[in-house]
Amino acid sequence: MDWFKKLLITAIWISIVQTLQAQQHYNAWFRGTLSVPVGKKFKIDTEFQHRRQNGFENKNMFDKNLMFTLRSWVHYQHKEDIKFSFSPFAYFSHYRIIQNKTDETVTPNNEIRFSAAVELQHIIVKKFYVVDRTAIEYRKFDNNQSDVVRLRNRFGLRYDFTDKVKLTVFDELLFNLSDVDKHHFFDHNRIGLSLEYIALPYLKFDIGYIYITRLPMTSTTKLHENNIFLNLTYQLHKRIKTTKAHAIG
């Protein structure tokens, strides 16, 4: 079996080298959410999101626009460990991912999106939780690109240091289910680390890092992205449920 071990080690090293040599992209994601409880089980969120990216031949993740988003969510907390969510409307303005100098001046592409999701959590041992979120999205674009139905699943582990501080590691896979060729069934994969901090009963921060492997619709070459993110949630009238995971989106 020594030959097998050597082959396996060689394959791992080749994979690591290829990842390090691949073209890397650098992004910064920011999101603000206003959350309004409605009764005991419903909550309405309004999100504004802005993402930045590096320019051509630099690593400044704040250099250029990447995306603007306005989105609404309706959440229903069915049980303590089960939450259903529906987004009746979301507007996205996507700027071209910059790989060439000309990409910096391309007019953004706009998208209307409708989404539904279910989020589950299960305690393993004290303070450790398995968290899982599955969502389906209908994406309608204003250019010649066909409408797309996309499925996404995020699976993670969360550790609650306290009621106010929680750490989550996760992997999220996204797949295109309609109007794409077989090479673009895979959309992208996100591997991330998120730290949640409830600063006040009505104010929550989420900060973290996500590594993305993405296959653009117009290419057969995967892109590799390094993303830092900061999410701010302000909730009216009622304390944020500290046992619930929050979607990265």
Buried (B, 14 or more C-beta within 10 A) or exposed (E): EEEEEEEEEEEEEEEEEEEEEEEBBBBBBBBBBBBBBEEEEEBBBEBEBBBBBBBEEEEEBEBBBBBBBEBBBBBBBEEEBEBBBEBEEBEBBBBBBBBEEEBBEEEBBBBBBBBBBBBBBEEEEEEEBEBBBBBBBBBEBEEEBEEBBBBBBBBBEBEBEEEBEBBBBBEBBBBBEEEBEEEBEBBBBBEBBBBBBBEEEBEBEBBBEBBBBBBBEEEEEBBBBBBBBEBBBBBEEBEBBBBBBBBBB
